[in-house]
Amino acid sequence: MRFESGFAGRIAVVTGGGTGMGRELVRLLAADGCDVATCDVLGDNLAETVGLCAADGSAGEVMSFIADVSDEMQVLAFRDAVAKWRPHVNVLFNNAGIGGGGSVVHDEDRESWDKTFAVCFFGVYYNTRAFMSLLLQADVAHIVNTSSVNGFWASLGPNTPHSAYSAAKFAVKGFSEALITDLQVNAPHVHVSVVMPGHIGTSIVINSGKILGFDPKEMTEEQLTQVRVRAGRAGLDLSGVSDEDIRVGIIAQGEAFRDAAPTSAREAAEVMLGAVRRDEWRVLVGDDAHVLDEEVRSTPRDAYTPEFFARLQSRNALGFARG
């Protein structure tokens, strides 16, 4: 048997376990009796996750490690810590991600573009390579890579460049699908799933700002000017808006993304774990993800036209297209 009966007695690794879907995966797995090793770049968030698991009275043990998944040396250090803790890994959830770096046209976006791509794609690639030896030592194993609906539809709408995140999530989807044959040939007991969430209620917007150095509470005058410039490119005039109001607006946007989502992080984690139990390789999360998938498949050549956006709006599927 693989995971049809759940995860009790198994060992899992979850990246990005400090908040959102990662936190809920850790909590659900540990509650089921799975021992879980989790990493995050934000230590306070990670400590809160560990505390919640303790408060839950989880049957499984939780080990935490601070690591930036875009840095291979830190990933390898995380792997080494897990290897000292447990002899193998049954399930690897490559979940960590951030958003940012929308455009390749403007030089000021370069640093956040590269960082976003590195976290969202190389974080998946580095951890898959790093933990492969521990996956191979397990009797059954599964890799779960979190892509996004932006892994098959590279847009947030007609006025919002979204190239770094979308490119990375397309890469995650392609990498995951390529692993199907690779693993069948070279490690048939290791299976893989690619997860494509729609708008999930997570703190990705808030955390991305902190990781990319754009925490609204600490933004410099230069960074606030960049916000005004980007808003102007999208047709929004912020020249009469105070710096403080811009900060408040950015905070409100992050909170709205988290709190007004059609699918909660807990619901998304439950879908992901259910898919692993059923050994499904392609996993859509949220009604909006299913609508987007249907629309893109039915008229792929129209996917970036005004008519396509209008159809999505009529079906309530054009929100924040980010897991």
N, C-alpha and C positions, 0 to 999 in steps of 0.2 A: 504493500500500500504506500501511496505517497502522502498526501495531506488531507484525504477525504474526511478523516476523523478529527481534524484540527491540528494544533501545533504544540500540544502538551509534550514535554520531553524533548522538544527540538531546540535548535539554536539559531537565532536570527541576528542579522546585522541591519540596522536602519540608519541611513545617512539623513541629516537634516531633522533630527529628532527633537529639536528644541521647541518647535511650534507646529501648528497646522496638521497636515496629514501625517507627517513623520511622528509627531507626538502621539496622535491617536493610534497609529500603528503600534508604537511601543507599548502603549497602555493596553490595547486589545490583546496583543501577543502575550505580554507578561501575565495578564489576567487569565489567559488560557493555559498557563503553565509553561510557556516558552521562555527560555533564557535569552535576553536581548542585549546586544551591544549596540550602543548608539553614539553618534558623533554630531556635533554642530559647531559652528564657528563662534556662536554667541553663548558664552558660558552661563550667563544668568538664566537664559531660556532653558538650557540643558538641565541645569540644577532644578528648575521648576518641574520639568518633566519627571525627573527621578523622584522628586517629592510627591508628585501626584500618584505615581505608581505605588509608592509606599503607603499613601493614604488609601489607595484602592484595595490594599491588602493582597497584592498580586502574588500568585503562586510561583511565578517565574522570577528569576533574579535579573537585575538590570545593571549593566556596566556602562559608564559614560566616559567619553573622551572628547576633548576639544580639538577640532581639526578643521582646516579649510580644505574642502574636497578639490579645489582647483590647484592645490599644491601637492604634487605626487609624493614628495618626501613626508608630508604630514599624513597622507593617506597610508603610506607604508608603515609609519609609526603607529597609526591606528590598527592596521592589520597585525602588526607584531604584538600589540597589547592584547588583541582578541585571541591570537594564537597561544599566548601564555595563559589566558583565562579559560579557553575551551579548546578541545582537540580538533573540531571541525565546524563548518557552518552549513546549515540546511537551507536557509533562505537569505538572500541578499536583496534588500530593498534600496535601490539607488534612487532616492527620493529628493535629495537636496536640490534646491534651485532658487534663483533670484531673477528679477526682471530689470531691464534697463537698456541703455545704449541703443536707442531706437534707430538711429540713422548712421549710414556710412558716408554721408555727404559732408557733414560738418565735423571739423577736426576736434571740437570740444567734446564730442561724444566718444572719441576713440578709447579712452581709458575704461569707461563704463561698458562700452561695447565688448572689448576684449575680456573684461572680467565676467560679464554676464555669460558670454559664450563658454568661457573656461569652466565656470561653476556648473552650468547646465549640461554641457556635453563632456568635457574632460573629466568632470567629477564622476560621471557614469563610467567612462572608459577606464580611468585610473583605478576605481574601486573594483570593477569587474576583473581587471588584470591582477590586482593585488590579492583579492580574495579567492581567485580561481583555485589555488592549491588547497585551500580549506574546504571549498565546495567539492573538489574531487575526492577528498577524504571521507565525505559523508556517504551514507548508503543511498539517500535520495537528496536532491538539491534543486533549488529553483532560484532564478535571477528575475527580479521584478524592476524594470526600468520605467521611471515616470517621464513620459513625454508630455503631450498636451494636445488639445485640438489645434493649437498652433503648430503642431507637427504634421498636420495635413492641410491646414488653411493658415497662411502666413499673414494674418491681419488682425487688427483690433478695430477696424473701421476705416473709411476712406481718408480720414484726415490725421491718422496717427501712425507714423513710421514705427515698425516693430521688428526690425531686421535681425538684431542680435538674438533675442529670445526665440524667434521663429526659426532662424537658421539652426540654432542649437537643438531645438526640439525636433526638427526634421532629421537632424543627424542622429539623435537618440532613437527615433523610430527606425531609420535605416539600419543602424548598428544592431538594434534588437532583432529585426527581421533577418539580418545576415547571420546572427548567432543561432537561429533555428537550425540551419543546415550544419553550421560549424560544430554545434554541440551534438547533433545527431550522429555525426561522423566520428567525432573525437572524444565525446563524453556523454553518451546517451542517457545517463542517469541524471544529468543536469538539464532542466528545462528552462524556458525563458518566457516572460510575458512583457508586453509593452502596454503601458497604461496611458490613456489620453483623456484627462479630465477637462471639463468645461470650467465654468466659474465656480470655484470651491471657496468656501469661507475660511480663508487662511490669512496669516499676517505677512504674506509674501511682499506686499507693497511696502509695509512698514519696515520689515527686516531688510529689504533690498536697499532702502534709503540709508539705513545704518551701515550696511556692508560697503556700499559704494561711496560713503562719505557725504551723503545728502540727507542726513537727519534734519528735518525741518527746524527742530529746536536749536540746532547748532550751525545752520547754513550761513556762510559768509555773504557779504554784500555782492561779491562776484558771482557766487552761485545763485543768489536771488535774481541777479541780472540775467543769468542764463535761463532761469525759469521764465522770465518775461519774454525773452527772445524766442524760446520754444513755443510759448503760448501764442506769440504773434504769428509764427509760421503756420499755426493751426487756425488762424483767424480770430484769436481771442486777444483783445487789447487789455493789458493789465497795467497800463501806464498810470492810471488813476487809483490803483489799488496799493495800499500800504504794505510794507514788508511784513508787518505783523499779520495782516489779513491773508497774505500769501502763505505764511507759515501755518496759520489756522486752517486754511483751505487744503493744504497738502495733508495735514494730519487727518482732517475729516474724510478726505478721499481714501486714505489707507484704512480707516476704521469702517467706512461704508463698504469697501471691497470685502472686508472680513465679515461684517455683521449683516449685510443685505444679500448675501449669496443665496442662490436657489438650492444649493447642496452644501451641507455642513462638512467640516473636515472629518468628523466621526462617521458620517454616512459614506464619505468617499473611501475611508480606510476599510470599512466593512465590505464595500464592493470589491476592493482590491484583494482582501483576504479570501472572500468568497470565490474570486476568480482563480486564485492559487489552489484552493481546495478542489475546484473543478478542472484544474489544469488547462485553463483557457489562455491562449497566447495573445489575443487582441482584446483589450479591455477599454470600453468607453464608460466614462463616469459622468452622470448627470443627464437630464433630459436635453439640455442645450447641446451637449456633445453628440447625442444621437441625431438631433435635428441637423447640426452642422455636417456631420458625416453623410447623412442622407442627401443634403443639398449639394455638397461638393461632388459626391459621386454621380449625382444625376445630371449635373451641368458643369463639369470641371472647367470648361473654357470660359464660363461666365463668372467664375468665382470672385473676381475683383471688379465687377461692373456695378454701377448704381442699382440696376435691377436686382442683382443678387443680394445686395445689402438691404434693399427694400423687402425682399422675401424673408430674410432673416428677422428683420424688425417685426414683420407681420406675424411671425411665429415665436416672438419673444426669445430669440436665440442670439441676439447681438448685444451681449453685455460685456463684462470684462473677460476676455477669452484667455484666462490664465489659470493654471492649477496652482 
